[in-house]
């Protein structure tokens, strides 16, 4: 196609919440850096790393354009100024999502300069599904760990007063109150929690919690084992098909309600995808702990 082909600047349509299958699409924007080229397509099956909370790594894979195959060295969140066509990438994004006059997009970064690429050119996107699945299992397991932890702590031993924030299973939400960091890795998630003054003011008995870490670890692992045995489906509910529209992780873990967590990552499709989920609680110092969630995938 001619380099003058008109391609509208629109938000990227994302398919990764439902499918990792290879995708045929077209190039919407090209921007070259010093040693790389950023390519935006009309749609994508790649999950980009978030510029705001980059705990879930970018998908890996390749772009196939005509007879050439390009390795995607990174996949990032971008925003395009619809008037000027300027593309801002990752930490350089200067606007909030859904700002009028801007389109949020998925940026596929490849190495080197590629002046021969053209707007409107057909491209085939191929995601490394093995890598994506390992991250998806870890992310869903991290959600299950947070819910199991809240449930184990949901009694007056650990809370002096009723906490305002509850999770979707109606347990005091220690996870949201105390979480300070998170990192998703293939088949592992690491979440940091801070046991500071703010948490104590909200009524949490941090001294008792630290004393009981071994018992808490054991109880959380027992709950995770019970949930994995349910084998229930995991759903990702989307408000729309673009990157910035809200998405929710959902799984039935209780007869009376479905656990729901807002989340834009990729996820396992079922509790039956797991052979096991097991946590280790590590005390870093008097005010910080880490919970390492380790996953074993069930063989097909």
N, C-alpha and C positions, 0 to 999 in steps of 0.2 A: 504493500500500500504506500501511497505517497506520504511524505513527512508532513504534508499539509492536511491530512485527514482530520476532520473535526470529531473530537471525542468530548462529550460533556463531562465536566468535573462534578462528580457526585460522590456521596459516601460509599465506601466499599461495602459490597454485599458479602456477608460472611456465611460460610457453610459449616465451619468446624464444630459448632454446637451439635450438629446432627450427623455429619459425615466427614470422613477423611479421604474419600475417594478422589482420584485425580480429576482435575477440573480444567475445562477449556474456557478461556476468557480473552480479554484484549487489554493492551497497555493503555492506561489513561494518563500517566504522567511519568516523565523521566527527568532525573536530576543527578548530575555528576558531582562527586566530591573529589578530593585529592587522589585517592587510591581506590575508589569504589563508585558504583552506580546504584542509585536508588530507583526502583521500579514500582509503580503503583498500578494495579490492575482493577478492572471494574468489579470483579468478585475474587474471592480467595478461600481456600480451605486451610490456609496457614493461620495459626494463632500467634499474634505478635506479643512481645513483652510490653507490659503497661509502663507508660512514662510516669505514672503517679505512684503505683504500688508494684514494683517489679519483682514480685516473689515467684511468679510462674515464668520460667524461661521461654524463649521463643522456640517455635517449631523449627525443625530442620528439614531439608529437602532440596529440590531443584526446580529450575525454570527451564522448560524446553521451548526454544524459539527456532522455528524452521529446523535445520539440521544440527543446531547447537544446543548443548546442555550446560547450564550455568548452576553452580552450587550456590545455594542461598546461605551466605555467611552470617546473616542476622536477619531477623524479622522484627520490625519496630512499629510503634504507633506514630502516625503522622497527621498533620492538619494542613489543608490546602485553602489558601485565600482565593475564593471564587472569582474575585475581581481581577487580581493580578496573576493568578496561577502559581504563586509562590508556595513551595512546600516546606513546612517546618517539621522537623523530625525529632522525636524523643524529647530530651530535656530542653530543646530549643522551642517547643510548642508554647506559644504566648497567650493562648486563649483557652477558655473552659469549653468543655464539650457542649454541643448544641448552640454555640455562639452563632448568631445570624451572620451569614456571609462566609461561613467556613464549612468545610466538609472534612470529617475525620475519616482517615483511610489507613490501610495496612500497607507498610513499606517493605518490599523485598529487596534486601541489599546483596549485590554481587560484587566480586572483586574486579578492579580494573576499570578502564574507560571503554565504553562501547558506543561509539558515535554512529554505528550503523543501525542501532535500534530506532524504531519509528513508532509514533503514536498510532494507535489503532491496530498495531501488529498483533497477530494471534499468538497466544502463549498457552502452554500447558503447564499447570502447577502440580507437582508431585511431592507430597508430604512423606517424610520418613515415619511410617505408621507405628513401627516398633518403638521408636523414641517417644513419639507422642503418647502412645498407650502407657508407657512407663511413667510419664509425667501425670497422665490422667488418673492412673491408679493412686499415685502419691497424693494428688490434690483431693480426691474424694476421701481417701483415708485420713487426711488432715481434718476434714470436716467431721468425719465420724469420731475422731479422737476428741475434738473440741466438745462435741455433744456428750460423749461418754464422760469426759472430765467434769462438765457441768452437772451431769446427773449424779456422779459419785459425790460431788461436793454439796449437793442440794439438801443440806440439813443444818440444824442449829449448832452442830459441832464446829462448823466452819463459818457460819454467818450469824452475827449477833443481831442483825435486824434485816427486815425485808429489803432486798435490792430492787431498785426501780426497773433495771433492765432484765428481761427474761428472754431465753431463747425460744425457738418455736415448739419445743417440748415442754415449755412453761417451767423451766429450771432457771435459777439465778445464773446470770450469764458471766461467770468468772472469766471465760475466754475473752469476751469483748472488753471487759473492764481492765484486764491485766496484760493483754497481748502487747508486746513491744516490737516484735519482728517476726517475719516468717520467710522461709525459703523452701521452694519445691524443687526436688531433685528426682532423677529417675528412681522410682521405687522407694523414695524416702522424703519425708517432710520434717523440717526443723523449725519449731516455733519457740520464740523467747517470751517469757512472762516476767513482768516487773512487780515485785511485792512491796511497793512503796507506801508512803503516807496516804496518798489519795485512795488506794485500795482499802487501807485500814479505816479511813474515815467513812467509807461506804459500808462498813460493818463486817469486813472480812477478817477472820482470825488467822493472820499470817503465821504466827508462832506455832499454832496447832498444826497448820498446813505443813510447815517445814518438818515438824516432828513426825508427821504421818506419811511422808513421801513414799516409803516402801509399800505401805498398805494401800495408798492411793494408786500407785502404779499397778499393783496386783488387781485391784478392783476395776480399774479402767480396762485392763487387758481381758478380764473376764467378760465385761460388757461388750467389748469389741468382738470377742469370739462368738458371743450369743447373737450379735447383729449379723455377722458374716454368715452364720448358719441359717439366717432367714432366707437368704437368696433373693431378696426382693429387687425389683428394677430400680435403677437410678435415672431420674429424668432431669433434663435441663430445659426449663421453661423460659421462653424468650418473648419479650414484648414486641420485638421486631427483628429485622434481618440485617441491621447495620451494626457497626462495632460499638457504638455508644449507647444503644438501647439496652435496657436492663435485662439481665439474665439471672435465673434462680436455680440453684441446685435443690432437688427434692428427692426424698426417699422415705418410704413408710417404715418407721422403726418402732412404732407403737400402734396398738389396735385402735386407739382413739384419735390419732392425728398423724399428719405427715410432717417430717422435719423439713424446713425450708431455710435456705441460706442464700442471700444475694451473692452472686459470684460470676465473674466473666471468664473463668478458666475453662480448660477442657477436662472431661471427667469420664470415669468408668461408666459403663452402661448398666451394671447390675452388681449387687453384692456377691453374686456368684462368680464374678471375675476375680475375686480374691481367694487365694488359698489360706492366707492368714494376714492379720494386721496386729502388730505388737509394738508397744511403746517402751521407751526407757526414759526416766526422768533424771536429769542431771542438774545438781545444784551448782551454780556458777559462783555465787557469793551469797551474802546474807539477804540480798534484795533481788536476786535474779536466778531464775531456773530456765532450763531448756527441756522441751519434750521432743524426743526423736521418735518419729513414727516410721516403722519399717514394714515394708509390704513384700509379700510373696504372691506372685500371680498364679492363678489356677491354670494348669496346662489344658490346652484344648482337647 
